[in-house]
């Protein structure tokens, strides 16, 4: 894991990099959702996904570990929101169980990394 204060940029954080990959995958997958969902579930899923690396970046840019930890908590909340929305999308048939497993696997990794980074801040 990258040490928070030795990191010159949030871009150096492995969790941020993985979260960016997740966003790209989410956009690709939701591009196949019905057009009737453009202003519904599609946008909610995309917003939650984008919120994860955005909060990591904003928090790392702050001046204290306490603030960074607060933004990591927000990112964790967004990750849980995204997971819930992806489950809903799968349950209503927008995601195939096997074809989009990579989203759930990547999201699980991001969630674990966020928790570990947050715990490392004390």
C-alpha positions, 0 to 999 in steps of 0.5 A: 500500500502507498504511504499517504504522506509520501505520495505526491499525488492522489494519482499515485494511490493504487486504490484511486487507480483501480477506482478509475478503472472501475468507472471506465468499466461502469460506463462501458456496461451502462452504455448497454442499458435501455435508453429509458434508463438514461436519466434513471439507474444509468445516471445513478450508477455512473454518479456513484462510481465517479464519486469513489475516485473523486472523494479519494482525490479530494481527501488526499489533497486535504491537509490532514489525515483526519480529513482524508479519512472523512473523504475515504468514508464518503468514498466507501459509502459511494462504493456501497451505493454502487454495489446496491445499484449494480445488484438491482441492475442485475436483478432486473436483467440489465446485467448478466450474472456471468458477464459482469462479474468483473464489476463486482470483483473490482468493486470488492477490491476497491472497497477492501482497499478503502477500508485498509487505507482508512484504518492505516490513517488511525 
